[in-house]
Amino acid sequence: MQKPTIFSKILNCPDKKNEKNSVADINGFGNNVLITGANRGLGLNMVEEIAKNYGVKRIFACCRDPDKAKDLVSLNLKYKVIHLIKLDVQNDKSIEVAAEEVKKILVNENLNVLINNAGIFEDTFGERTGGSFYFPQRDYWARHFDINVNGLAMVTAAFLPLLQQSAKAGERALLINMSSTLASISLGRIADFLKNGNVAYSMTKAAVNSYTHLVSKYLEKDGIITTCFCPGWVKTDLGTEVAELTVDQSIPPLMKTISNLKKEQNGNYMNRFDLYLFLDILSINTHFRHCDRLLTHSNIMT
Ligand SMILES: NC(=O)c1ccc[n+]([C@@H]2O[C@H](COP(=O)([O-])OP(=O)(O)OC[C@H]3O[C@@H](n4cnc5c(N)ncnc54)[C@H](OP(=O)(O)O)[C@@H]3O)[C@@H](O)[C@H]2O)c1
């Protein structure tokens, strides 16, 4: 058993330097994984990375329109573990039908990992985007909240019984929510972001963090690990081509971190290397000082 350092004690996190690979390294995703927004961007790359490297039995790759999801269909031809599932996170009926379809395919098996990835960030920059501080548009904010927050909560509720069964059977059970560093209240990115930034998006992701933290407390007793992640600022339709990272710099480390998640990390808000973006969740001065140190020495502001 490793000796905890002062920081691992304070942060209730493992000391990475001495940490040995756990059983979770062998696979870390269990047999069955579900990903929303899987037809492009990060979701599509998650599907490929997991299919290629993690030996899972099934990946339920959910998207609004499987008939138009060309890249996902190509992946499906290459990796037989992929199942295309129609799912629109804004439509309750669609979520219900998708959950029934997944249950049917699983028969008596359980869902081990749910990745709530689907999300929007419309009109990236500019004072009049609708998500901005000075010119907010109600329908714009409502759409961001409906997809990024409400949809995530509805999908989670629909698939939760399958995750709970998994935990009950002693299998891997992970609930993963895609957040962003832009969600961070304490990191204060908003200050220089107000004029041109999409304030609505930041608020939705802060809500995702709040949701993650709240439900993690309830699901802990069931044996489910719930966390949220910033993938970094990544070149996708959402991240735009001026983003700092390619999907290959984001998704492999993110998937590795997820595969290694331990119960001590339940409720955390992390970047793709499992550095803690915890300031909005825990708020004592030590955490502020420690995070400033992390920020100085790493690239977690992406
Ligand atoms: N890229 C970044 O720099 C970055 C940074 C931080 C966090 N994130 C988060 O990571 C996640 C994925 O982002 P991304 O960069 O991959 O974005 P993206 O390339 O724009 O892809 C977004 C995905 O979400 C899906 N989606 C949107 N509305 C949906 C709905 N109503 N129902 C189901 N699916 C829906 C899209 O499907 P359609 O094709 O049908 O629209 C698409 O598959 C998002 O939650 C985002 O906030 C991204």
The ligand as a Gaussian input file, in Angstrom:
#p B3LYP/6-31G(d) Opt

LIG

0 1
 N      -13.980000      19.766000     -28.963000
 C      -13.651000      20.412000     -27.876000
 O      -12.700000      21.229000     -27.857000
 C      -14.384000      20.162000     -26.576000
 C      -13.876000      20.763000     -25.405000
 C      -14.528000      20.546000     -24.213000
 C      -15.652000      19.746000     -24.171000
 N      -16.137000      19.181000     -25.307000
 C      -17.347000      18.369000     -25.194000
 O      -17.174000      17.111000     -25.803000
 C      -18.403000      16.646000     -26.365000
 C      -18.206000      16.283000     -27.831000
 O      -17.762000      17.432000     -28.506000
 P      -17.196000      17.396000     -30.001000
 O      -16.065000      18.320000     -30.044000
 O      -17.036000      16.001000     -30.454000
 O      -18.430000      18.070000     -30.767000
 P      -18.974000      17.837000     -32.280000
 O      -17.873000      17.393000     -33.158000
 O      -19.724000      19.059000     -32.628000
 O      -19.970000      16.606000     -32.081000
 C      -21.095000      16.765000     -31.282000
 C      -21.865000      15.474000     -31.254000
 O      -23.025000      15.684000     -30.428000
 C      -24.151000      15.233000     -31.184000
 N      -25.415000      15.888000     -30.833000
 C      -25.723000      17.198000     -30.871000
 N      -27.014000      17.367000     -30.552000
 C      -27.523000      16.126000     -30.321000
 C      -28.798000      15.625000     -29.972000
 N      -29.849000      16.420000     -29.788000
 N      -28.944000      14.284000     -29.802000
 C      -27.907000      13.447000     -29.986000
 N      -26.680000      13.856000     -30.355000
 C      -26.498000      15.185000     -30.507000
 C      -23.798000      15.531000     -32.641000
 O      -24.662000      14.816000     -33.505000
 P      -25.191000      15.437000     -34.917000
 O      -24.140000      15.124000     -35.931000
 O      -26.469000      14.733000     -35.142000
 O      -25.351000      16.915000     -34.715000
 C      -22.364000      15.057000     -32.643000
 O      -22.300000      13.659000     -32.738000
 C      -19.417000      17.767000     -26.157000
 O      -20.188000      17.489000     -24.999000
 C      -18.542000      18.986000     -25.918000
 O      -19.178000      19.978000     -25.149000
 C      -15.527000      19.368000     -26.516000

